[in-house]
Amino acid sequence: MHHFPDASSVVRALAPDEPVILNRPHAAARAARFFAETFPGKSLYAVKANPSPDLLKVLWDSGVTHFDVASIAEVRLVRAALPEATLCFMHPVKTASAIAEAYKVHGVRTFSLDSHEELDKIIAATLTEDDSPAADLRLCVRLRVSSEYSELSLASKFGVDLADAAPLLQATRQVADWLGVCFHVGSQAMTPFAYVQALERVRAAIVDASVTVDIVDVGGGFPSVYPGMEPPPLEDYFAVIHRAYEALPVSYSSELWCEPGRALCAEYNSLIVKVEKRRGDELYINDGAYGALFDAAHVGWRFPVRCLNEGRAGGLEEFAFYGPTCDDADFMKGPFMLPADIGAGDFIEIGMLGAYGAAMRTAFNGFGQGEVVEASDEPMASLYRGDRVDPRRSDNVVSLR
Ligand SMILES: *Cc1c(COP(=O)(O)O)cnc(C)c1O
């Protein structure tokens, strides 16, 4: 892979007609070390956020040993890239064949579930040769929690309601070597209070069911930094999670887990795009809704941008983007702040696309090609540099209780 100091040198060297993805392994390594050293428990990387094998190796080399996978293809991918990694199959609705292959071929022991049907499926798919139940299952019951503090909800699809949790926890305890409780507060949780509220629900579930719990898994949702979304420091999340966890009625040997996706990889990628046409305040670029800008199109996510052409010195103005496909939905409303005199032929770097960006590219309509190179400069924003102004000094975030 080619190395460049930064995006401007990529444009000078290649003047690329196709979008170029920039990898910043140093930024992902820094995030991984931060979680490995600072989170008061075990950090599982949620592979769906960005399954690139190069990234998986960077995270592994920086102290991440556990991986949250959600499909048999992810199980195979991580197993091939990292033969010694511990894989946890945390999708609560799996196929029987995926469970069986994960357990028998790839050594997976940890599974999540949110129904009696799924529990039965896991038991049946992991029976030993003499048809007795497996004795080494680590089963995490997924609890439904609120997504009210997160930018992207994950509250409606998965999770058993608190009212129905006790019988499921008790039935799972009967067959599990380790019993866990897990949840997901939604992606980009803008306040640590989201986890406090969820952990209160975990407490209620454990007390109701009177079961011994060995794993409390607080899931993903840890934020990154984007325009208009400046979260409090991650240390604050870790501190309130640790305090709430310590107060839970769990086994003295229990473990605290988390499953960060976005927070570990958002800074890993940026993207260079070319402006093919300008119409007023709309720029037609060569990547979009079916490429790395899925969230920009579908949920109006804003990413940081900068023009890479030194001649463009105009004051910054608001622009929207059209992607390259023939679909009207290939539109990113932004606003993206770029020089007023930007035009066709110019190049733009779009930052913070490591999570749910680079991973989302499709070949729809014949687009989605392009090179991948490595860059050594800083990502356009970072939660891990230590020189960030604490946003609680401004008043745009929900305050800590
Ligand atoms: C998507 C997902 C994650 C990662 O979420 P982020 O918001 O990216 O941290 C973690 N756990 C599960 C079960 C998920 O589905």
The ligand as an ORCA input file, in Angstrom:
! r2SCAN-3c Opt
* xyz 0 1
  C     -23.386     -2.116     16.164
  C     -23.131     -2.800     17.443
  C     -22.074     -2.388     18.281
  C     -21.206     -1.194     17.985
  O     -21.902     -0.008     18.156
  P     -21.168      1.413     18.072
  O     -22.271      2.386     18.267
  O     -20.516      1.501     16.751
  O     -20.169      1.443     19.192
  C     -21.854     -3.096     19.435
  N     -22.631     -4.157     19.778
  C     -23.656     -4.587     19.004
  C     -24.442     -5.763     19.442
  C     -23.939     -3.913     17.820
  O     -24.964     -4.329     17.067
*
